[in-house]
């Protein structure tokens, strides 16, 4: 299933939540919508799902406005989770699958391997209210994919999960992609987006500031980042010529360089003042790009004739 947004816009009073956003999600890819909290990611997803109607613009599925069967072909995991707490795990999965037109008998059979996969098999007859928050989140994820949708829309899927369960859902998402399904997910966890995504779109203050294949996006920012590990006091590094910004994690640092900066001159400054354990000049990570772009003042953005904005 191919999804395209054509200049969709949403205002709430005098606030523009999403500003003439256009993007195209090719079939069979994992497409990440990234951005800081309040950027417009959830509003965009709610317009795709027709929970909120855009003030202008169009949502197109396979080149056409969605018809009545569209929702049955989509698995949607909203940011605000919600399950029927008095139902058992088996009952809630069967009920939600039936709402998507999936036969109850097939849902009951298909849920068993899924519950085993997410370590919930022993809770099949437990009420939802008896589950922990993480268990309930995995249950809702199963409810999202049980009816075998063509398109998965996952809003902040990793929120509140421990690292093991994050890896579990990541593995399942990769399997769904290999099965030919299209996945759109929003996140502000850049490490997961970088591991998973074929394409990314970053939204800041309702405006599109980045859109493209992940490799192409990273290439736009050049090899202007140094990953550095040192022993000693590196407090002087931020003031070195050519260093634009420093993200510091104890003895590990990521240095963003100014255009034209001489990385070897920076290395010479370091040697003799600290012990250098690692010095790699690399493409910036998606995390670096996110931090840099999220600081942009919306007044610096200019209109993009194909929808959205850019610096």
Secondary structure, DSSP 4 states (H G I P E B T S, - for coil): --EEEEEEEEEETTEEEEEEEEEEE-TT-EEEEE--TTSSHHHHHHHHTTSS--SEEEEEETTEE--TTGGGGEEEE-SS----TTSBHHHHHHHHHHHTT--HHHHHHHHHHHHHHTT-GGGTTSBGGGS-HHHHHHHHHHHHHTT--SEEEEESTTTT--HHHHHHHHHHHHHHHHTT-EEEEEES-HHHHHHH-SEEEEEETTEEEEEEEHHHHHHHT-S-EEEEEEES--TTGGGSTTEEEEEEETTEEEEEEPTT--HHHHHHHHBTTBEEEEEEEEPPPHHHHHHHHHT--GGG-EE-TTSSEE-
